[in-house]
Amino acid sequence: MENNLDLTFLRQLMGGDEAMTRRFLELFKTEMPKQLAALEGQLDAGDFAQANVTAHAVKGQLLTMGLQELANLALQIENKTEQEKTTANSAQAFLQLKTKLTALLANI
């Protein structure tokens, strides 16, 4: 698991601007829990279309942060909500994503 956040990619995207990198990191830290809560609610409600959209957005944010392993979990949720339309098939990937991302956010 990716225990340490590597900001190399994010810094490159921000053109080496440390202030911008910090702002993006703070935004990520405050907004990602909201995204996770929304995704969980959508999955629980069986709103697979919206869960698919949210999982896609989460995946993009994780890729921007250089968190490939976590992005892969979001991709699994995205694919499962698109293809299978069942909560059970996306629940395991969501639980892994939530657990790992919550631990990471606590250390930022």
Secondary structure as UniProt FT lines:
FT   HELIX           8..13
FT   TURN            14..16
FT   HELIX           18..45
FT   HELIX           48..64
FT   TURN            65..66
FT   HELIX           68..83
FT   HELIX           87..106
//
